[in-house]
Amino acid sequence: MKLYAYFKKLPEFQYGLLSGRIENYGEIVECEILEKELFGMSDLAGKTILDLGSGPGSWSLVFGMAGAHVIGIECDKRQIEFATKNQRAVKVDNVIFHECQAQKWLSDTLSESYDYVFLQHSFEHMDMPMFVVSEVFRVLKPSGRVWIALPNKDSVLRSNGEGHVGDYSMQDLEKMFSQFKLVYKTFIYTPVQCEAMRAIDGWRRTDNLVQRALSYISLAGIYRWFSGPFIRGINKGINSRYWKFKALDDNSPVNEQIYMVMEK
């Protein structure tokens, strides 16, 4: 199972000048962690996944291309429209998107319905977090797993995210999800290089040729073009996780992201 190979089939990868989109190291790393820690390198064929806060449907469609049956829940109508458009492009029919609040969908779902529940930068946008946690536990099958990724509130690198209802540290999450067995946890330190790449992503996600050209002549764009392969080569040799660095101290203030896998 190579999730990143499926990720590269998404329509959002089809923009860019001449050679197309440059690899996003964050997505590479997340695919590696998901394969090993959430799915245990097992086949997704026939598995059921609930993607809460599915956005434009990227991860739902990746899991669908890998053979899983996926329900994507998103409260933003515009994101649902993007997801539907992306789904038509990749021709995946085992993924269904619903415009609905996560809390409402969970409360209407039968117990033990899903093998996995996926919360990718969505939990911090949800109100009634303890209700969400208890319902996620309820709708998971025995030995089912939940993935959660969100910003670390204790990081000095973190900026205030738009629409965040709650801010969480690793300790906050461990306490909230205490009824689960913790399988995997890590902080991710995001180097300046990745921040530069992220800064131009918004410009490059456009059909406007002028904006697209500007992104490539910007300082961040130049930095990405020339430093990316070099930095990636060094980091791959050192860590094999590209730009992922586990901090020596879990309480380091430069740890920006939190990734956790928990099992029922």
Buried (B, 14 or more C-beta within 10 A) or exposed (E): BEBBEBBBBBBBBEBEEEEEBBBBBBBBBBBBBBBEBBBEEEEBEEBBBBBBBBBBBBBBBBBBBBBBBBBBBBBBEEBBBBBBEBBEBBEBEBBEBEBBBBBEBBEEBEEEBBBBBBBBBBBBBBEBBEBBBEBBBBBBBEEBBBBBBBBBBBBEBBEEEEEBEBBBBBEBBBEBBEEBEEBBBBBBBBBEBBEBBBBBBEBBBEEEEEEBEBBBEBEBBEBBEEBBEEBBEEBBEEEEBBBBBEBEEEEBEBBBBBBBBBBB
